[in-house]
């Protein structure tokens, strides 16, 4: 195959991979956002399957780019030799330019891989498991434990990990903030979310268990059974939300 048709084929494949990445990226961000994998599908495919297509398209584009570089390697080396005087002298200038270019690309790829592995950190507060069926024991009629829940050490970390992304200082979906006490106890939008001492009347438990009727994206609001039980205990023990104590000054 001559160079012209081959270049055209490479361009068409690269464009196809790029368009597939754009299309699947749109699907993963809007029609099937996070937390919809077990509850929704598009054209018979789940969010996880659309993510696999997105990943394979990315690898395909990477392969096409590698082939493109290989086909135009002589031109790349020639341009580098013309740009950098250190490679212009001697018969081995082209070879040196090619080796340096290959070394730079390999080093950048290696540094990226190293940075991704070293950058992984374990969360202080793990995210809840989305769509995990609630434990019926979380809504049992057992009496609350005697000790009160420490709000700032036990309850607020749950809100920070699961709620503040959409209901926090920077974004207030439905006008609600999970870091403000009045938004839980106020009745401005109907019945309050939290009724101290009365878990059955507290709508918050229905929301975080996926039982709130007619609620959009109910799966995204569902918490793990252990977190549901913790919030239930907090409500039954009085839903104490004390003012945060200032940190003592260093002496």
C-alpha positions in Angstrom: 0.0 0.0 0.0 1.4 3.4 -0.9 1.9 6.1 1.7 -1.1 8.2 0.7 -3.9 5.7 1.2 -2.1 4.4 4.3 -2.0 7.9 5.8 -5.7 8.3 5.0 -6.6 5.0 6.7 -4.6 6.0 9.8 -6.4 9.4 9.9 -9.8 7.7 9.5 -9.1 5.2 12.3 -7.9 8.0 14.6 -11.0 10.1 13.9 -13.2 7.0 14.6 -11.5 6.4 17.9 -11.7 10.0 18.9 -15.4 10.3 18.1 -16.1 7.1 20.0 -14.3 8.5 23.0 -16.4 11.7 22.8 -19.7 9.8 22.4 -19.0 7.4 25.3 -17.7 10.2 27.5 -20.9 12.1 27.0 -22.9 9.0 27.9 -20.9 8.4 31.0 -21.3 12.0 32.1 -24.9 12.8 31.3 -27.4 10.0 30.4 -25.6 7.5 32.7 -23.9 9.5 35.5 -22.2 7.9 38.5 -24.4 5.7 40.7 -26.6 4.5 37.8 -24.7 1.3 36.9 -27.1 -1.1 38.7 -30.3 0.8 38.0 -30.1 2.1 34.4 -29.0 1.1 31.0 -28.7 2.7 27.6 -29.5 0.6 24.5 -29.0 -2.6 26.5 -25.7 -1.6 27.9 -24.9 -0.6 31.5 -22.7 2.2 32.5 -19.8 -0.2 33.2 -20.1 -1.6 29.6 -20.1 1.9 28.1 -17.0 2.6 30.2 -15.3 -0.5 28.7 -16.1 0.8 25.2 -14.6 4.2 26.2 -11.4 2.5 27.5 -11.0 0.4 24.4 -11.5 3.4 22.2 -8.7 5.2 24.2 -6.4 2.3 23.7 -7.2 2.1 20.0 -6.4 5.8 19.6 -3.1 5.3 21.4 -2.2 2.4 19.1 -3.1 4.5 16.0 -1.0 7.4 17.2 1.9 5.0 17.8 1.6 3.7 14.2 1.4 7.3 13.0 4.6 8.1 14.8 6.3 5.1 13.3 5.3 5.9 9.8 6.5 9.5 10.1 9.6 8.7 12.2 12.1 9.9 9.6 10.3 13.2 9.2 10.2 13.7 13.0 13.9 13.0 13.3 14.7 15.3 10.4 12.7 18.2 11.9 14.5 17.7 15.3 17.9 17.7 13.5 17.0 21.0 11.8 15.8 22.5 15.1 18.7 21.5 17.3 22.2 22.2 16.2 23.7 19.5 18.4 22.3 16.9 16.0 23.2 18.5 12.7 26.9 17.5 12.5 28.2 14.1 11.5 26.6 11.0 9.9 25.2 9.8 13.2 23.2 13.0 13.8 19.9 11.4 12.7 20.5 8.3 14.8 21.2 10.4 17.9 18.2 12.6 17.3 16.0 9.5 17.0 17.4 7.9 20.1 17.0 11.1 22.2 13.4 11.5 21.0 12.6 8.0 21.8 14.2 8.3 25.2 12.2 11.5 26.0 8.9 9.8 25.0 9.7 6.7 27.0 10.7 8.8 30.1 7.5 10.9 30.0 5.4 7.7 29.8 7.4 6.1 32.7 7.1 9.2 34.9 3.3 9.3 34.3 2.9 5.7 35.2 5.1 6.2 38.3 3.1 9.3 39.4 -0.2 7.5 39.1 1.0 4.6 41.3 2.6 6.8 43.9 -0.3 9.2 44.0 -2.9 6.6 45.2 -4.0 7.3 48.8 -6.5 5.7 51.0 -9.4 7.9 52.0 -9.7 8.9 55.7 -13.4 8.3 55.4 -14.4 5.7 52.8 -17.2 6.4 50.4 -20.4 4.5 50.9 -21.2 1.5 48.6 -23.8 2.8 46.1 -27.0 0.8 45.6 -26.2 -1.7 48.4 -29.6 -2.9 49.7 -30.3 -1.5 53.1 -30.1 -3.8 56.1 -33.6 -4.3 57.6 -31.9 -4.2 61.0 -31.0 -0.5 60.3 -34.7 0.3 60.8 -35.5 -2.0 63.6 -37.4 -0.9 66.7 -34.5 -1.7 69.0 -33.9 0.9 71.6 -31.1 3.4 70.9 -27.8 2.9 72.5 -27.2 4.7 75.7 -24.3 6.9 74.7 -24.8 9.8 72.4 -23.2 9.9 69.0 -20.3 12.3 68.6 -21.6 14.5 65.8 -18.3 16.0 64.6 -16.4 12.7 64.8 -19.1 10.3 63.5 -21.9 12.1 61.7 -20.2 15.0 59.9 -17.6 12.7 58.2 -20.6 10.8 56.6 -22.0 14.1 55.3 -18.6 15.2 54.0 -18.0 11.9 52.1 -21.5 11.4 50.7 -23.4 14.7 50.6 -21.2 17.8 50.3 -20.2 17.3 46.7 -23.8 18.2 45.6 -25.1 19.8 48.8 -22.1 21.8 50.1 -20.6 25.3 50.0 -19.9 25.3 46.3 -23.0 23.5 45.0 -26.4 23.4 46.6 -28.7 21.1 44.6 -32.4 21.8 45.4 -31.1 24.7 47.6 -30.0 22.2 50.3 -26.7 22.3 52.2 -25.7 19.2 54.3 -23.2 21.3 56.3 -25.8 23.6 57.8 -27.9 22.6 60.8 -31.0 24.6 59.9 -31.4 22.8 56.6 -32.0 19.5 58.5 -34.3 20.8 61.2 -36.2 23.5 59.4 -39.7 22.9 58.1 -39.4 25.5 55.3 -39.7 22.8 52.6 -42.4 20.8 54.4 -41.7 18.3 57.1 -38.1 18.6 58.5 -35.6 16.1 57.5 -34.7 15.3 61.1 -37.0 15.1 64.0 -34.9 14.7 67.2 -35.8 11.5 69.0 -38.2 10.3 66.3 -36.5 8.3 63.6 -39.9 7.2 62.1 -40.8 10.8 61.4 -37.4 11.8 60.0 -37.4 12.0 56.2 -33.6 11.8 56.1 -33.7 8.1 56.8 -36.1 7.5 53.9 -33.8 9.4 51.6 -30.6 7.7 52.5 -32.2 4.3 52.3 -33.7 4.8 48.9 -37.3 4.7 50.2 -38.3 8.3 49.5 -41.2 8.1 47.0 -40.8 10.0 43.8 -37.2 11.1 44.5 -34.9 11.6 41.5 -31.6 9.7 41.6 -32.6 7.9 44.7 -29.8 5.4 44.3 -27.2 8.2 44.4 -28.5 9.2 47.9 -28.4 5.6 49.3 -25.9 5.0 52.1 -24.4 1.8 53.4 -26.4 0.0 56.1 -23.8 0.8 58.8 -24.1 4.5 58.0 -27.9 4.3 58.0 -27.8 2.7 61.4 -25.4 5.4 62.7 -27.7 8.2 61.5 -30.7 6.5 62.9 -29.0 6.2 66.3 -28.0 9.8 66.2 -31.6 10.9 65.6 -33.0 8.6 68.3 -30.5 9.9 70.8 -31.6 13.5 70.2 -29.8 14.5 67.0 -27.4 16.7 68.9 -25.6 19.1 66.6 -23.3 21.2 68.9 -21.4 24.2 67.8 -17.9 23.3 66.7 -15.4 24.1 69.5 -12.5 26.2 68.4 -9.1 24.5 68.4 -6.9 25.5 71.3 -4.2 27.9 70.4 -0.7 26.5 70.4 1.4 27.7 73.3 
